Amino acid sequence: MISKVKIAIIGCGNLGASIANGLLKRDDFDPTNLTLTKRHLESLSDFVALGVNVQSDNASAVANADIIILGVKPYNVTPILNEIKPALNPRNQIIISLATGIALSEMYEVIDPKSIAFRAMPNIAADIQESVTCVCSQNADADQIKLVSELFDGIGFTIPIDESLMEAATVLGACGIAYVLRFMRAMIQGGIQIGFDSVTASKIVNQTVKGAAELMIQKNMHPEAAIDKVTTPKGCTIVGLNEMEHQGFSSAMVRGVIASYEKIAKN
């Protein structure tokens, strides 16, 4: 049960804070079982008020933790692992890295070969318990995999994948939030140009995007099947869609996804 587990989030930036917020929204999670670390603690003051342990000593934070989540930048993973290594218990602790592009093999260059290690890629929707998190692991048994899945299911839902797909998962699931938000911003801008004030345009677009996503999820539909329902002959929808395609809408989206993936692959 994740509610009984002690969790340390090392380097609690935006993503780490989103995970922390998601955990704290669970009815069964005790805030005193959560420890957050950061070099500058001022930004974590809200968590202190909720009963969360906040400190800057990473080694101390991991010493009593059952699950250690590394929320640091990729270039800091190796230095942080070297820093906390003396405090780690390879057989009884789970280490989860959120860093993009850092393979499990790179982590094992520092930590004990018997350590239980995961890579996970949630997104900032963890803040409202609506993240999708892709995970892979090494040395983990079925119970440990179930425990980590429960952790991330508490902030959305979890998909186990092969490690070779982790970079692709980062692009679709984590970078993908930004792609959708940029699309929404463009829709709002268009709404303003055709007559709405920004607040009303935002409300319409937000609910439209939410409704479209829920339709796909609940009906298990392909997007084109739903599009066909609203594209009547000689109608305004098909005219708009065709103009977007003439301007390279789908191509730009695909090229953006590939560009992000190539950036990770090169690094």
N, C-alpha and C positions, 0 to 999 in steps of 0.2 A: 504493500500500500504506500503510495507516494506521500500520503499525509503523515506518515511516521518517519519519513526519510529526511536526513539533514542535507541541505543543498548549499553549496558555495558557488557564487557566480563571480569569477575573477575578471576584473576589468569591466565593470558594469557600465557600458555605454548605452546607446539608444536601443540596440537589440536586447542586451542584457536586462535593461530596465523594462522592456516590453514583456519579456519572459517573467520577470519578477512580478509585474502587475498582474499578469495572467494567473500566476500561482496564487497570489493574494486574493484574487476574486473567487477562488474555490472555497466552498463552505467548510471543507474538511482540512484545510491547510493551516498549520500553526506558524505565524510569522516568525516566532523565535527559532524555528528550524531553518531559517533562511539567513545566509550571510552574504553581503555584497562588499566587494572591494573596489577601490578606485584611488588614484593618486591624490586627486582633489575631492574631498568628501562633501563639499558644500552642495553639489548638485543632487546628493542622495538624502538630503535632510528630510524630505517628505516620507521616505521609507523608515527613518528613525522614529518618526511620530507614530508609525503603524506597528512598531515593536520589532522591526527587522534589525539584525546585527549589521553594523556598518563599520568598516575599518580599512586601513591602508596596508596592513601586513598580510601579504598573500600566503606565506607559509603557515602562519597561525590560523588563517581562515580555512585552509584545506585539512589541517591536522585532524579535526573531528568531523569532517564531512563524509557522507556516504556517496554523494554525487558531486563532482567538481565540473562546472561548466566554464570553459575558457571563452570569454567574450572579447578577447583582445584582437588587435589587428594581426593579419597573417605574419608580418615581420617580427611580431613580438611573441609568437607561440613558442619558439625554441628558447629564448631567454627566460620566459615565464616558467616553462617546464623545468629548466635547469634550476631556477630559483626555488621552486616548490618540491623538487624531487626528494630532498632529504626528509620531507614531512609526509610523503606518500606511502600508502600501504597497498602494494600492487594487487594483493589477493582480495581485499575487502572494499576497494573503492572503484568507482566508475568515473572515468575521465571523458568528458564530451567536449570536443572542439567545434566551435561555430565558425572557424576561420575559413575563408574562401581559398581554395587552391593548395591547402596544406594536407598532404596525403597522410594516411595512418602510418605508412612506412617512415615518414619523416618524424612523426611523433615518437616512434619506437627507436629512433636513433638516440633519443634522450632517456625515455622512461624504461623501466624494467620490461623485458620481453614477455613476462607473464601478466603484465597489466591489462586491464579491461578497458578498451578504448573505443569511442564512438566518434563519428563525424555527424553533425546534424546541421540542417539548414532550414530554420524557421524564417518567418518574415515579421515585419513590424505589426501585423494584425494580431500578433500574440497579445498585444496590449488589450484587445477586446475579445480574446479567446476565439479568434477566427483565423488563426494561422494554418497554413499547410507546412508540415515539417517532414523533409526527407532525411532518412537516417541510414547509416551503414555502420558495421562494427567489426571488431576483431577480438577474439578470446572470450566473447560473451556467450553465456549459456542462455537457454530459453527463458528462464526467470528474469535474468538481467535485461534481456531484450524487451520482455513484457513490461518491466519496470520503467525503462526509458520511454517506451511507447506510451505508457500511462502518464508520464511526466509531460510529454508533448501533446498528448490527447487532451490534457487539461487546458491547453491554450489553442485548441483547434482540432486537427486530426493529423495522424502520422502515416507516412508511406515508407515502408522499407524498400531500399533500392540497392543495387550493386554500386560499389564505390566508383566504378568507371563512369557513372552517370551523375556524380555529385556536382560537377561543375555545370552540367546542363540543368540540374535541379535548381542550382543557385540562380541561373538566368531566368528560368520560367517562374520560380516561386518567390524569389527575393527581389531581383531586379524587376520582375514582372509587376510588382506593386507600383513601381514608378511609371512603367509603361501605361498601365491602366489610368493612373492619376493624370498623366499628361494628356491622354485621350479625353478624360473627363474635363480637363481644363479647356481643351479645344472646343468641346461641345458647349460649355458654358459661354465661351467667347462668341460662338455662333449664335447662341440664344440671346445674348445681349444685343448683337447686331440686328436681330429680327424683331426686337422690341421689348424683351424682358429686362427688368432690373437684375443686378447680379445675384441678389439674395434669392429671388424667385427662380432664376435660371439654375442656380446651384441646387435648390430643393428638387426641381424637376429632374435634373441630370442624376443626382445622387440616387433618387428612388428608381429611376429608369435602369441604371446600371445594376443596382441591387436586385431589382425584379428580374432582369435578364439573367443574372447569375443564378438566382434561385430557380428560375424556370429550367435552366440546364441541369441543375442538381436534382431537383425533385422529379422532373419528367425524364431524366436521363436521355436527353435529346442531343443530337448534333446541331450546332449553331445554324447550319444551312436549312435544316428542317423547320426551325422556328422562323428564320428569315422568310422562307416561302409563305408563311402564314400572313405576313404583313406587306408583301410585295404584290399588289394587285396590278393587272394590266393597265398600262398608261398612267399609273399612279405616281404620287410624289415621292414615295419611298424608293422605288427603283431608279427614278431619275437622280435622287441624291446619292444612292449607292454607286451608280454607274459613274457619276462625276468624281466621287472619291477614288474609284478604281482608275479612272483616267489620269488622276493626279498622283497615282502610285501609292495609295493608302496601304493595301495589303503587302505590296512589295517593300515599302518602307518599314513596316512592322517586322517582317521576316528578316530584312537586312539588319535591323537594329538588334534583334535577338542573336543573330549570328555574330555581329560585331562584338557584343558583350561576351559571348562565349569565346571568341578568338582572343579577346583581351585576357581572360582568365587562363586560357590554354598557353598563351605566350609567356605568362608570368610563372 
